Structures are given as structure tokens and as C-alpha cells.
Amino acid sequence: MSFRLSLLFLCGAAAALAQTGPGCRVEPSSPSIGADVPETYFGAAPSTVMKELVGPLQLLTAGRLDQRAGTLTLPLYRGRVRSSNRTVWYILTDTTDKGNAEALGLNYAPKLIWAAVSARAARTATLLPNGTLEFESGTVDFTPERRVMPGPASAPFPPTMAVPGGVGDATYSPLIRIVNAGGHIYNAPIVAVGDDPRALVDAAGRPNYQMVHDNVMSLQINAANPFASTVVMRLTPGFSFAKPVLYLSTDASAELPAALEGAVLAPGLRDIQTGGDDGAFSAVERLFLTINGPTGCDNPQRQGMVSALVDGRSPLNVLGGIPTVATDYSPLWDVNVGEWTAAAVARGFRSRVIEEFQILALVEGGFITGPGGDRYGSAGFIVNCPIVFRFL
């Protein structure tokens, strides 16, 4: 079963949400529902006055958001890998440099400074006089075909096959440290590899996924001026502290999440410690994934990996802190995998969970455990998912 042709649930499924059932929607309903006045009567959202207040807010402002389509158009940068002498194309999403985060519209992620624990966890790069970044090492092979085959109908998860469509070499990580620009850490995922830009798309202008990231919708490369090139990326819906959000899925440190997310397997991320969320020197923030939530787009409680495999929609993961909501944001998410217990399911307690402390209370109460009844906590792998937009 080719994921590219069928199950695109973790690559976005945010498009046309208004045309789906309540179980596949995350965007808020109109405030005019139940009121005696139309929506036009309501004033501007409080978030337009102060970012920390309730209301829609684009966080990663470097790109153009198409909320309805569930996509983000970002600048596409050309780089060079010194060790292989290959051209790579990358995006920028987060940085430890607060001034440049504001100037470039990137997410400010100070916790990334603690990710530089090895030469491959945060690769080194040098800024050349022409504005190109030259990476010391680390590239991606996009030739594998991403494949996910669900388990039997009685137990779709875990899948019986999970093959990522992009595999980084042993030195690849999306994180880079620019040695001649203050040593700041940038999140710079590679989304295409190829010396000839014309080979990155087919005759109809569609991405050539033998050379391009699976979550790329389209590429526009300006041969005369590479700095005018753009890429359209799919977004994934989820929640953060009860706020529905959209985020990018670019990389993962293990094969299973890389295949499920349509992301690149990035071995360098394995050097970064998990399980230490919010502790001193931690580079990660927690993401909460449910295995066996309710299924069906007609079910407003729909959520989880079984639903993703059966319904072909996002599992609606729950993120920890994001900018404007918390101070501990990192695009490196330490995945905590939870499973509703048989007793909780039998008693009808199973429902959609949408914020961290709600989940932790259910864990404390014994209603959610780790897979198979194991202790709840870090699964030991990281997904690189920069936040893009919050609906509330």
C-alpha cells in the first residue's frame, strides 16, 4: 500500500476541513452560533491586539499560509554539502537567534541551543560570500518509496510495514550551527536534493518524489535568482493546550514515525536526549500521541493512530508548549505514546484529548497507560514539527 497514493493522514489532511465531519475538523466554529447577531457584528480577535490573547495567530510568518488548503508557502534556499559536493534545497523554520527570528519570521526556539550535543545532532555550516550555506556534511536520499501497511482490521496499529520515503545519511540532522554567524542554531530541514533544478519537477510541474520530500506539494525554483524560489508544504492539524493548531512534519529520529509522518529519517536527532522535557539543558518539548482513540469523521471525539490508519486523517496529536502560550517551545518533540485501557473503553470514558494536563490527569487516574499497559512516558524518539499557526 503506497502511502503517497492513499493514506495522507499525517501529511496534513487539513485541506477542506469545513467539508468533513466534526471528527475531522479542528477549526473553531463561528462565534455567531447561538447569538442574535451575525458574525460581522463581532470585533477583531483579541490576538490582533496582543498575541498572547485568544484568537487566530500565524506563528511562523516567514511563509504564506493557506488555511483552507492546509499549506504553507516558504522561501526555498539552495545550499551545498561539502562532503558529497551535492546541491540541497532547504527551508528555515526556527532559530536560537531572537533578533533574526523576528526579522525573518521564524519561530524563536532558545531550547535548540541544547541540541548541539554532537557533530551530527547539529551539523556545522558556513555562510559563503554569495549568501549560500555550505554544510560540512549530511544529506538525504529521497529515492525510497514511502510505504505504510496497516495491521489487520482488529489491530491496525502498529502497521505491518512502515518505510520512510526520505532517509538521511548517518550524519544528517535538520539542525545546523552556522559557524561564522554567531554560532546560532537553525532548524533547516532539507526538502529536496539535486544539482539540476529542472529534475525536481516532472513535465506537469509536479514534485519528483525521487528527489523531493513527501510533504512538499509544489516547488517553484527561479533559475536566474535562486533566492526567489519557493516551496509549498503540507500542514498537519493538532492541538496545544486546547488550542487547535497547524504544524509542519519534516523529520523524525526513527523509521516508524518518519514513515507515518511522511518525514525524513534523520539519524542525527538520535543523539539528542529524550525524557528530560523542561529539565535543565533539555532541547525537547513533549508531544502526546494516542493509539486507540475513537474513529470515524462523523464522531466528534475522533483521534489517534488507529483512526489515522482507518480513516485516513490526522491523528490530532497534542503538542506541549508553543510560542505565545508557553516559554518552553521546541520544534523537537519527544513523543509520548498513550493507550486507553480496556476498562476506560468499556466504561465509555474514551474521548478526544486536547491538552497536556488533561492527558496527564488521565494517566494519573489509570485511564491511559503506555502501549500494552506499560509505564507512560517518552517513547524514545523525536519528531521535528515546527509550529505554524494557532486557531485560538
C-alpha positions, 0 to 999 in steps of 0.5 A: 500500500503506497502511502503517497497514493492513499493514506495522507493522514499525517501529511496534513489532511487539513485541506477542506476541513469545513467539508468533513465531519466534526471528527475531522475538523479542528477549526473553531466554529463561528462565534455567531452560533447561538447569538442574535447577531451575525458574525460581522457584528463581532470585533477583531480577535483579541490576538490582533491586539496582543498575541498572547490573547485568544484568537487566530495567530500565524506563528511562523510568518516567514511563509504564506499560509493557506488555511483552507488548503492546509499549506504553507508557502516558504522561501526555498534556499539552495545550499551545498554539502561539502562532503558529497559536493551535492546541491540541497534545497532547504527551508528555515523554520526556527532559530536560537537567534531572537533578533533574526527570528523576528526579522525573518519570521521564524519561530524563536526556539532558545531550547535548540541551543541544547541540541548541539550535543554532537557533530551530527545532532547539529551539523556545522555550516558556513555562510559563503560570500554569495549568501549560500550555506555550505554544510560540512556534511549530511544529506538525504536520499529521497529515492525510497518509496514511502510505504505504510501497511496497516495491521489487520482490521482488529489491530491496525496499529502498529502497521505491518510495514512502515518505510520512510520515503526520505532517509538521511545519511548517518550524519544528517540532522535538520539542525545546523550551527552556522559557524561564522554567524554567531554560532546560532542554531537553525532548524533547516530541514532539507526538502529536496536534493539535486544539482539540476533544478529542472529534475525536481519537477516532472513535465506537469510541474509536479514534485519528483518524489525521487528527489523531493520530500513527501510533504512538499506539494509544489516547488517553484525554483527561479533559475536566474535568482535562486533566492526567489524560489519557493516551496509549498508544504503540507500542514498537519492539524493538532492541538496545544493546550486546547488550542487547535493548531497547524504544524509542519512534519519534516523529520523524525529520529526513527523509521516508524514515525518518519514513515507515518509522518511522511518525514525524513529519517534523520539519524542525527536527532538520535543523539539528542536526549529524550525524557528530560522535557523542561529539565535543565539543558533539555532541547525537547518539548513533549508531544502526546500521541494516542493509539486507540482513540475513537474513529470515524469523521462523523464522531466528534471525539475522533483521534489517534493512530488507529483512526489515522490508519482507518480513516485516513486523517490526522491523528490530532496529536497534542503538542506541549508548549508553543510560542505565545502560550508557553516559554518552553517551545521546541520544534523537537518533540519527544513523543509520548505514546498513550493507550486507553485501557480496556476498562476506560473503553468499556466504561465509555470514558474514551474521548478526544484529548486536547491538552497536556494536563488533561492527558496527564490527569488521565494517566494519573487516574489509570485511564491511559497507560503506555502501549500494552499497559506499560509505564507512560512516558517518552517513547524514545524518539523525536519528531521535528514539527515546527509550529505554524499557526494557532486557531485560538 
